[in-house]
Amino acid sequence: MRGVLVGIGLFALVGLAQAQTFVWPQKWTVAKPSEVKRGGTLRAAVISDYRTFNPFLTAEAGNVPELISGGRGLVTRDPTTGDWIPYMAESFTVSPNKLEITFKIRKGMKWSDGQPITADDWITTWRIHTDKAVGSNSYDSFFLDGKPIVLRKIDDYTLRFIYPKTDAEAFAVASFEPWPAHVFGPVYQKEGAEGIKKMWTLSEKPENIVSGGPWLIESYRPGERLVLKRNPAFGEWNKDEAGNPLPYLDRYEIKIVKDVNAQLAEFLAGNIDVFNPATVDHISQVRQAIQQGRLDATLKVNASPVATSQFMVFNWNKASDPFKQSLFRSDKFRRAMSHLVNRQAVIDIVYGGLGTPMYTSVYPVLTQWINPKVPKYEYDPKQAVKLLAELGFTKKDKDGFLVDRQGRRLEFNLATNAGNNQREQIAKIFVDEAKKVGVKVNFQAIDFNTLVGQLLSSGPDRPFDAIIIGLSGGGLDWPFGSNVVPCKGNLHMWNKSGQCLDPRETQLDALYSRGRTELDFKKRVEIGYRMQEIEASLLPVIYIAGPNYHPAWNNRLGGEHPDAIISSIWGARELELTFIKK
């Protein structure tokens, strides 16, 4: 936190000197402003269709609102230092007791429809996010120990954030992107949460989607592609160091390619510009294509450990099946399942040796936060058999699967998102290992949006057994999710009953609050270490392994980060500074 306070003084001065224009530092890219070209289309691919254009209903990474807004708010992080710096704010000041931050909003910013961006946009966005009935995935981040973080409009260009306690995530909270009050406000005022939930569906006309970020929606065809076009209003206040408006690109085209192998083929054929290989086979194919002159591209192998998690989660809310519910709520059962996860096989087979095992909720790239002494439940089928026997599964039926005294077979369903070949492979490895000891696992790859819908469902009887999925978006200041750890969190995905069911969940809930309000970094890390020990005991989800970060891009692109910045935290480039070289 001390480092942040130093940054406050420095960047307040910088913000005032820069007046209303945000100048994107040249040190964020290898390209000089004199080298860049305007125009052209960046081509990428995703494996799933989009769920909505509505910024208050998204929960998945890479959603459309995040794309068009650029994902930035009053402040953003400088990737070269990690410091929070003013972005849509021109400056900020922190009160002596550190419970208030006052932001001076940059004047001259406009929405794509020409309306000015003012304090009212943040106030309206905050009110909608904090309406429980809306169901926003950001809801939890605006509360601390159950008390709201309050936004107060001082004037049209001055906002004050008032925190109920000191908050290590104060700037992360203040970094949320605003949405137009003149669009959402009247609907919210008239129809409340239900009116908001009906807005900006995928059938909304693109010209009705208003953006304050670098992109506008040009067109969207489900199953085919999303095409974004440059937002001219963004370039009026986002400039490079030569004063050129950003982004440089005319368009950003994202194909829906529902299979990672097919995405690789598109990259090798030069049909898409960016691809992050996750396996040695993919890396090998990209490398061979480059060496043989079939592809003019750059590949950065092992740029960093991964900044996401991959895990298996069991559903604790299965009222219609008391047998499974009891099983899934047993930490002994989950420990047995962890012993059946062959993480080294996942790394060797799925990621070709270029992966990292995971045992805690902290992403492997955040090494300063990972407790090295946290208990691990490594691959050990014998230990799994022993634990399952303690749960009463000592005999096998005629098909070779374990049953308890009542003859109930140890069997459950496991799903992941179709087209994610790595997760499908992970699931199949687990299914095989489970079968060896007599656990029947029925694997199914299903549509991503269906999977997310199941995971986000709440109440006493949710429609799944177990899911393999991942999370991204953890913070550097406090890497535990406000919507994951607290029992009422939107992504407290193992237990969505709305209350803590295990005393260790209650402990984690309390420690989350203690850590987030602790401004001393060393003490905060100690609390984080304790949380990981409790996580290992409770095992609410079973962490598996993830690929290291290996970005690749076609050399028709310019404007990537310097090598020292490229990592799974900062990515390979800022889209706003990306351009087409040839």
C-alpha positions, 0 to 999 in steps of 0.5 A: 500500500505504501507504494500506491501512496507514492504513486498517488503524489506522482500521478496526480501531478502527471494527471494535472499536467496532461489536462484532458487528454490521456497520453498512452506512454510509448514505453508500453509498446516497442513501436514509436509513434512515427512507425505506426500506420492507421487503418486495417483489421485485427483478426482474432477468434473465440470458441464460444458465442457471446451471451449478451451485450448487457454490461450488467449481466456478464460474468465471463471473461472477454465479454462484449461490454469489456471489449468495447469499453476497453475494461478501464475506468477512472484509474488503470494500472501501468504495466511497466510498474504495476502502479495505479494511474489516473485514466478517465480521471485526470487526478485523484487525492486520498484523505488522510484516514485513507477512507475517501478517494476524490477523483477529478474526472477528465473533461471532454470525454464523450460517449459514442452518441456525442453525450458528455461522460460525467459523474452521473455515468459512474453514479448510475452504473454503481447504483445498477451494479449494487441492486441485488435484483439485477444480479450483476457479477460486480455486485460483491466488489462494492461491499466491504464487510457487508457495508456498502462502498458509497459514491458521492457526486461532488459536481459533474466532474468530481466523484468521491468514493467513501469506503466503510473501512480501509481497503487494499482494493480501493483503486481496483474498486474505483477502476470499474468502467462506467456506462451511459446514464442517459441510456440506462438511467431512465429505464432503471428509474421507470422499470427497475432491475427488470427493465435493465435485464431486458436491455442490450440483448444480442438482438439489439441493433448495434447502432443502439449500443453506446460505448465510451471505449475504443470500439463500437459494435459493427455487426454480430452474427451468432456462430460466425463473428463479432465485428467491432469498429473504431469509436472516433469519440475515444480518439478525441482524448486518447492519444499516442505521444505524437498526438495521434488518436487511438486506436490505430486500427479501423476494425477488430474482427472476432470469429467464433471458432468452436474448437481450439484445434480449428483456431490453430489451423486458422492461425497457421493459415494466416486467417487470424492474427493472434493465438495463445498455444496451450500445448507443446503440439500447438507450439511445435506446429507454430514453430515449424510453420515459422521455421519453414517459412509458411507463417511469418509470425512471432512466438514467445514460449514460456513468457510466464506462468499462467494467470488463470485457474483451472479446477473441478468444482462439486455442487453442494446444492442438490436437494433432489439427490440427498446421496450426492449432496452429502457426498459432494459436501464431504471434504473427505470425498473431495480430498479423495477426488484430488488424489485422483487428479493426475496433475503431472499427466495433465501437464505432460499430456495436455500441455506437453510439459509446459504447464504448472500444477495448482493447489491454491486459488492464487494464480501461479504467476502471483508467486509472492502470494502463494503459500509454499507450505500449503498442504497438497493432495497429490495424485495418489490412488491408494490414498483415494481408495482409503478415503472412499473406504472410510466413507463406506465404499468398500465393495464393488458392483458387477461392473466394477464400480464402488458401492456403499452398504445400501448398494448406491454406486459411486457415480457422478456427472462431470461437464466442461465447455465443448471445444476447449480441447484442453479441458476435455482432455483433462476431464478424460484423464480424470475419468480414466483415473477414477475408473481405475479405483471404481468411481464412475464419472460420466463426462459431457462437453456442453455449450459454454453458455449453458455451462455458465448458466448451470454454474451461476444458478442458485438455490437448494437444487442446482442442475449439475454434479461437477464442472471443470472450468477456470477463473481469471481476473484476480487482483494484484493487491489482494488476489482473492475474489470478492465474488468468490470467497464470501459465502454470498458471492456470485461466484461462490460456485460450490455453494450457492445457497446464500449462506455458509454451510461449513465453519471453514467457509465462515472462517474464509469469509472473515479472513477475506475481510481482514485481508482486504482491509489490511493496508500493510502488505506483509500482514496482508500476505500472512492473512492470504497464507492462512486462507490458503491453508484453510482452502486446502483443508476445506477444498471447496474446489480442486485445482488442477494445472494450467498451461504456461503463457505462450503468446503468438502473433502474425508479424503483420501486427505491430505495437506489442509490449516490450519483452520485459512486460509480456506476461499472463498478467499484462498480455502481449499488447495494448489493443489501442496501440496495435497497428497493421504493419503490412 
